Amino acid sequence: MMQQSATFIKTLTSPSLYTPPLPTLPFDLVAEILCRLPVKLLLQLRCLCKSLNSLILDPKFAKKHLRMSTTHHNLMYSFGHDPFTDDYKVFVVSFCINKNKVSVHTLGTSCWRRIEDFPCCSSACGSGIFIGGTINWLTFDNLKYVIVSLDLKSGLYQKLLQPDDSVKNLKTLGVVRDYLCIFANSEMCLDIWIMKEYGNKESWTKLYSVPYVENWGLYAFTKALYISDEDQVLMDLHELGSIELKVGVYDFKNGILKILEIQNSNHLMDPKVYIESLSPCS
């Protein structure tokens, strides 16, 4: 069975041990992010701390927020680790009418830099997926799904071919067992495809197919979050007719779907799987 775990943070008081401070974003970057948020959320953030309250009440910030709100740009943020320089980077794709601009911020620096424009005209279907030194976006271009990959070392884009059997299905991109993964929804099931050899179309393999069963209720599966060694799949799903997100576990050995009870969940929740690490993100 999958087990839930809690993380406890302890402070080391020994004078011989040093705990590095948690990384912080440059204040200019914080302002750039906040000026793209809805007004209702900004009003809530005023109560978080004095510095955010001062920033949000600044007339210059208010003017910039209004200007950003009227440009109607669709922004997509992604995060990745460059294994070649050992840097953590934030990628922002600004999807405009004529061109899609891409900017990169390296944590620990105080500036953004432009890189080659995004090679597709349409916006991405969700944030980029980081795997093996690449950022991967699923886009819908010219009436078909396209996977766009950015190599962090070379700065070059490429388009990855998809498995032929999933072409007509509604898709989501993700990572399963350290492989790039496609979750393909059809009327009958959710197919889970993994790319065993990155960049090689022939290596796409259908790992699992989760069926829709009538007596489970009317649920629409979105994607798999985790697959255990015991063939249990942790998935997020939606109940049809509701925007509330739910999380369930499907057991392939007995064909049982169990809906988990999660406190304080809402339709804005986006579950992620994290890996504990001692490495600082700086």
C-alpha positions in Angstrom: 0.0 0.0 0.0 1.1 3.6 -0.5 1.9 5.3 2.7 1.5 8.9 3.6 4.5 10.6 5.3 4.9 13.8 7.3 8.0 16.0 7.2 9.3 17.4 10.4 11.9 20.3 10.4 14.3 20.4 13.3 16.8 23.1 14.2 20.4 22.0 14.9 21.7 24.1 17.8 25.3 22.8 17.8 27.7 25.7 17.1 29.8 23.3 14.9 27.0 22.7 12.5 25.7 25.2 9.9 22.4 25.1 8.2 22.3 27.2 5.1 19.4 29.6 4.8 16.5 28.7 2.5 16.8 30.3 -0.9 14.8 33.4 -1.6 13.6 35.0 -4.9 14.9 38.5 -5.8 12.3 41.1 -4.9 12.1 42.2 -8.5 11.1 38.7 -9.5 8.5 38.6 -6.8 7.0 41.8 -8.2 7.0 40.4 -11.7 5.0 37.4 -10.6 2.6 39.3 -8.4 1.7 41.8 -11.1 0.2 38.9 -13.1 -2.1 37.7 -10.3 -5.8 38.5 -10.0 -6.8 41.4 -7.7 -8.7 39.2 -5.3 -5.6 37.1 -4.6 -3.4 40.2 -4.2 -5.8 41.6 -1.6 -5.4 38.4 0.4 -1.6 38.5 0.0 -1.5 42.0 1.7 -2.1 40.3 5.0 0.9 38.0 4.6 3.7 40.4 5.5 4.5 44.1 5.6 6.8 44.0 2.5 4.0 42.5 0.3 1.5 44.9 1.7 3.8 47.9 0.8 4.4 46.5 -2.7 0.8 45.9 -3.5 -0.2 49.4 -2.3 2.6 51.1 -4.3 0.9 53.2 -7.1 3.7 52.2 -9.5 2.8 48.5 -8.9 -0.9 49.2 -9.4 -0.2 50.9 -12.7 2.0 48.0 -13.9 -0.7 45.5 -12.8 -3.3 47.3 -14.8 -1.1 47.4 -17.8 -0.3 43.7 -17.6 -4.0 42.9 -17.1 -5.0 44.6 -20.4 -2.3 43.0 -22.6 -4.1 39.6 -22.5 -0.8 37.7 -22.7 -1.0 34.0 -21.6 2.0 33.3 -19.4 3.3 29.8 -18.6 5.9 29.2 -15.8 8.1 26.2 -15.7 10.9 25.2 -13.3 13.9 23.0 -14.0 17.4 22.0 -12.9 20.3 22.4 -15.4 22.6 19.4 -14.6 25.4 20.8 -16.7 25.8 24.0 -14.7 24.1 22.8 -11.5 21.7 25.8 -11.7 18.0 26.0 -11.0 16.1 28.0 -13.6 12.6 29.5 -14.0 11.3 29.6 -17.6 8.5 31.9 -18.6 6.7 31.5 -22.0 4.7 34.6 -23.0 2.1 33.4 -25.6 1.3 36.4 -27.7 -0.6 36.8 -31.0 2.4 37.1 -33.3 5.2 35.3 -31.4 5.8 33.3 -28.2 8.7 34.8 -26.2 10.7 32.8 -23.7 12.7 34.2 -20.8 14.9 32.4 -18.3 15.8 33.4 -14.8 18.7 31.6 -13.0 18.2 31.4 -9.2 20.9 33.3 -7.5 21.1 36.0 -10.2 19.1 39.2 -10.5 18.2 39.3 -14.1 16.2 37.6 -16.9 17.5 36.7 -20.3 15.7 36.0 -23.6 16.3 32.8 -25.4 15.0 31.6 -28.8 11.2 32.0 -29.2 8.9 29.1 -28.6 8.5 27.2 -31.9 4.7 26.7 -31.8 2.1 29.4 -32.4 -0.5 28.1 -29.8 -0.2 28.1 -26.0 0.9 25.1 -23.9 -1.5 22.7 -22.2 -0.1 23.2 -18.8 3.3 23.9 -17.3 6.5 22.4 -18.7 7.6 19.0 -17.5 11.3 18.7 -16.4 13.1 15.4 -17.1 16.7 14.6 -17.9 18.0 18.1 -18.5 15.0 19.1 -20.7 11.7 21.0 -20.3 8.8 19.5 -22.2 5.5 21.2 -23.1 2.4 19.7 -24.6 0.8 22.1 -27.1 -2.1 22.0 -29.4 -0.9 23.3 -32.8 -2.6 23.0 -36.2 -5.4 20.9 -34.8 -3.1 18.2 -33.3 -1.1 17.7 -30.1 2.7 18.4 -30.2 5.3 17.8 -27.6 8.0 20.6 -27.6 11.2 19.9 -25.8 13.9 22.4 -24.8 17.4 21.1 -24.1 18.8 23.1 -21.2 22.4 22.6 -22.3 22.2 23.5 -26.0 19.2 25.8 -25.7 17.7 24.1 -28.8 14.1 23.0 -29.3 12.8 19.8 -30.8 9.4 18.2 -31.4 8.9 14.7 -30.0 6.7 12.2 -31.8 3.9 10.6 -29.9 2.6 7.0 -29.9 0.3 6.5 -32.9 -2.5 4.8 -30.8 -3.0 8.0 -28.7 -3.3 10.5 -31.5 -7.1 11.1 -31.2 -7.3 11.1 -27.4 -7.3 14.0 -24.9 -3.8 14.2 -23.4 -1.8 15.4 -20.4 1.9 15.3 -20.1 3.8 14.1 -17.0 6.5 12.0 -15.4 6.2 8.3 -14.3 9.1 6.3 -12.9 11.5 9.0 -14.3 10.1 8.6 -17.8 8.4 11.2 -19.9 4.7 10.1 -19.9 1.5 10.8 -21.8 -1.9 10.3 -20.1 -4.4 9.7 -23.0 -8.1 9.9 -22.1 -10.7 8.1 -24.2 -14.3 7.3 -23.6 -13.3 3.9 -22.3 -10.2 4.3 -20.2 -7.1 6.3 -19.3 -4.0 5.0 -21.1 -0.6 5.6 -19.4 2.3 5.8 -22.0 6.0 6.1 -21.1 8.9 7.0 -23.4 11.5 4.5 -22.3 14.3 6.0 -24.5 13.9 9.8 -24.5 13.5 11.2 -28.0 12.8 7.8 -29.6 9.2 7.4 -30.9 9.5 3.6 -31.1 10.2 3.4 -27.4 6.7 4.6 -26.4 5.2 1.8 -24.3 1.6 1.6 -22.9 2.3 0.9 -19.3 -1.2 0.6 -17.9 -4.8 1.2 -19.0 -7.2 2.3 -16.3 -10.8 1.4 -17.3 -13.9 3.5 -16.6 -16.3 1.3 -14.6 -20.0 2.3 -14.3 -20.4 1.5 -10.6 -17.4 3.7 -9.6 -19.4 6.8 -10.3 -19.0 9.4 -13.0 -15.3 10.2 -12.7 -13.0 11.7 -15.3 -9.4 10.7 -14.8 -6.8 13.4 -15.3 -3.3 11.9 -14.8 -1.3 9.5 -12.7 0.7 11.0 -9.9 2.6 7.9 -8.8 2.8 4.2 -9.6 3.9 1.9 -6.8 5.9 -1.4 -7.2 2.6 -3.2 -6.1 0.9 -1.9 -9.3 -1.2 0.7 -7.5 -1.7 4.0 -9.4 -2.3 7.3 -7.5 -4.4 9.5 -9.7 -6.2 12.8 -9.6 -9.7 12.9 -11.0 -12.8 15.0 -11.3 -16.4 14.0 -10.5 -18.5 14.9 -13.6 -20.6 17.9 -13.0 -18.3 19.2 -10.3 -15.0 21.3 -10.4 -13.8 19.7 -7.2 -10.6 17.7 -7.6 -10.3 14.3 -6.0 -7.4 11.8 -5.5 -7.9 8.1 -5.9 -5.8 4.9 -5.9 -6.5 2.2 -8.5 -5.2 -1.3 -7.7 -4.5 -3.3 -10.9 -4.4 -6.6 -9.0 -8.0 -6.5 -7.8 -9.5 -3.8 -10.0 -10.6 -1.6 -7.1 -10.7 2.2 -7.2 -10.5 3.9 -3.7 -11.3 7.6 -3.4 -9.1 9.2 -0.8 -10.4 11.8 1.7 -8.4 15.0 1.6 -9.1 17.9 3.9 -9.4 21.5 2.7 -9.2 20.5 -1.0 -10.5 22.7 -3.7 -10.7 23.0 -7.5 -7.4 25.0 -7.6 -5.4 22.1 -6.0 -2.8 20.6 -8.3 -1.2 17.6 -6.5 2.5 16.9 -7.1 4.8 14.1 -6.0 8.0 15.4 -4.3 11.3 13.8 -3.4 13.1 14.7 -0.2 16.6 16.1 -0.7 19.4 17.6 1.3 20.5 19.6 -1.8 19.9 23.4 -1.4 17.9 25.0 -4.2 20.1 28.1 -4.8 
